[in-house]
């Protein structure tokens, strides 16, 4: 019988603990919260009323109830994490049936799972929490039987109990709790010494408790260092992306402002050469940030004009490539400037310009024009 009680109790508490240790990501992040050894201890004091149930001599008496009787409890516990608490308790309460009275003294260990925190995420300011409790321990009872019986003056038995705990937050450190508990144990009887007969009976006891939980220093959980580090990385990444978005928004606003001006901007100019005036008119091909691809068909129209002028008059073409110095490293900008020059050169060669008449001058990052994006260009100049 003792093995049955012990095995059942261990299974109940283990199952509850495993169930409560599940991943709760997305519902408050409970898996990342931890409690130091010195945190989240509580003392519980309560009064209870109990009814003793069970059989005496006849199976038909299984539904008989004797009580109610009043007692009290003192417990020390700790919240291991936001989902699970453990506590050590000492209960004293009397009980009686028609054959005599008993004084129960129950020392027990309990496991408690908070359903609110498990399924809805931990909140320190939650007003109401409902929890499941299961535990086991040793039940000692002193007896005072009538003249028909002689029982052991005191005895120890294994007992299990389970129930529902309702907690109501009063302030940072104080909770009101109402417990509804069912206990299962056994009693041993010795009959009159003349007959030398005895028997054992399973007993059940239902009880309701009202009391206070006092948290020493209040309830507090914190993130482990690894989780804090992970959050810092994410915050740094968010800051980087925010700066990029702000820069893109600024570039977009500048572009819209440029397109709404009355005077044509350099990117909107279509080159038309007139005999005798072409040598004094340099022109720019503009590029997007970090790119050396031509942006649209207007660039090809302008390059066609340059190619025609160079071929008809035997001019040479000088390509000066730049990037804005505010973006990327010097080495990257030099390579990008060279790629922009070679891109324009390749297009001019396709349009019929002799490659030997085209020279490139990649400069790299500069700060020459305003706004900054105008420095992302290839400046085209004709020479004799």
Secondary structure, 3 states (H helix, E strand, C coil): CHHHHHHHHHHHHHHHHHHHCCCCCCCCCHHHEECCCCCCEEEEEEEEEEEEEECCCCHHHHHCEEEEEEEEEEEEEEECCCCEEEEEEEEEEEEEECCEEEEEEEEEEEEEEEHHHHHHCCCCCCCEEEEEEEEEEEEEEEEEECCCECCCCEEEEEEEEEEEEEEEECCCCEEEEEEEEEEEEEEEEEECCCCCCEEEEEEEEEEEEEEEEEECCCCCCEECHHHHHHHHHHHHHHHHHHHHHHHHHHHHHHHHHHHCCCCCCHHHCCCCCCCCCHHHCCEEEECCCCCCCCCCHHHHHHHHHHHHHHHHHCCEEEEEEEEECCCCCHHHHHHHHHHHHHHHHHHHHHCCCCHHHEEEEEEEEECCCCCHHHHCEEEEEEEC
